[in-house]
């Protein structure tokens, strides 16, 4: 995957288009062959929780929901602009390459 946990990304489409945030989690659906990311403070979902016992109150919890990895783009740490990501082999190590600046990350 070209985007990893801890990366800063910009959202390209959806209700939070234009927002930036840190990737909390990456998910993979092998059956559908799709990847998803969970971004801090974006794509917020409200979940209603029923009370389990009498006397206890129900709750509404807000949590970030997964979004398709194609809807986000990695932000270049130097310029602060979104960039595509490629790969480059350095010896036996596979490093991520920022296309905009040509820098290696990881």
ABEGO torsion letter per residue (X at the ends): XABBBGBBBBBABEAABGBBBBBABBBBBAAAGBBBBBBBGBGBBBBBBBBABBGBBBBBBBBBBBBBAAABBBBBAAAGBBBBBBBBBBEABBBBBBAAAGBBBX
